[in-house]
């Protein structure tokens, strides 16, 4: 390995966290306090079409639990109301229906190899 390549930590992993746009700044600050490197990617949810942020977080396995706890404390669920058509109504009517959104969706992935240069 050349001197420009970084040594891989033992047991590297990556968390892929999809968080609501409203929680993105708090999540990034919480992860930065843990001295973790974060890459932010804009994304859009498939169900409601709302803006999200996908965070790529590379870390050693022993820091995974701390990162998960930081995300859990900084990303919260909310109840929003979306209009749903009433099929039994004689005319087109909608009723507000509560939907729980937010929190974080987190994927943990083992990293076989990576390089920094």
N, C-alpha and C positions, 0 to 999 in steps of 0.2 A: 504494500500500500504506500503510495507516495505521500509526501509530507503535506500536500494540499488536501488530502482526503481525511475526513474526520473519522475517528474510531467510533464504531457503532456501540451504544451502550448494551449491556447484557439485557436480553429480553425486551427489545424495543416494541412499542405498540403505538397505535394511532386511534384516537377517538374522533369520530365524525359526529358532530352535534348539530342538529337542526333546531334553531331557536327562533322565536318570534322576533320581528324587527324591534319591538318595544323593549325586549330583554337583552338585545345584543350588546349594548354598551356595558351594562352591569355584568354580563357574563364574561366579556373580554377583560374587564377590570379585575374581576375575581380570579380569573386564570392568570393574568399578568402578575398579581400579587404572589402567586405560586412560582413565578419565574419560568412559566411555560411559554413556548413559542406557538403563536396562533396565526393561522391563515384564514382570512374571512372571504367567503364567496357569497354573492347575492343569489338567492333562490326564491322560488314561488311555490306555495303549497298547492297540491293537486285538488283538494276538496273545496276549499273556499277561495282559492286563487289569491291569498294574502301573501305579502312579502315576508320572507324569512331570511335568515342569515345562516349559512352552513359554515361551521367552524371546523377546520382541520387542526388537530392538536396532536403533535408528536411528543411522546414522553416515554420514560422507562416504566416498566410494569409496576414498580414499587410506588409510583406517583399517581397511578390510575384512580385509586379510591379517593384521594384528595381532590383530584380534578372532578370526579363525579359529584362529590359533595359540594364543591364550589358551584357547579352548574345547577344542582338541586336547589341551593339557597338563592341563586340569582335569577332563575327562570320560574315564573309562576303561571299557573293555569288561570284562565278567565272564562266567564260565561258571557257569550254574545248571543244576540237573537238574530236569526236569519229568517226572511220571509219564505214560507212554504205554501204552495198552492193547495187550497182545499178542493179536493176532487168531487165531493158530494154537494158542493154549493151550486145553485142554479146559474150563477154568474161568476166570472173569474174573481175570486177572493183569495187573499193570502192571510196567513196567521203567523205571528212571530213565534218561532220555535227556538228554545234554548239549545245552544251547542257549546260544549266545553272545548276551548282551544288553548293553545299555549303550552307552557312547560317546556320540556326539551325532549327530543327524540335522539337517543345516543346509540351509536354503533361502535363497538370495540373491535379493532382489527389487529391481529399480530402482523408485525412487519418482519419479513424475512431478510431484507437487505435495503439499505439506503446509503446515499452519499451526500455530503455537503461539499461544495466547492465554490 
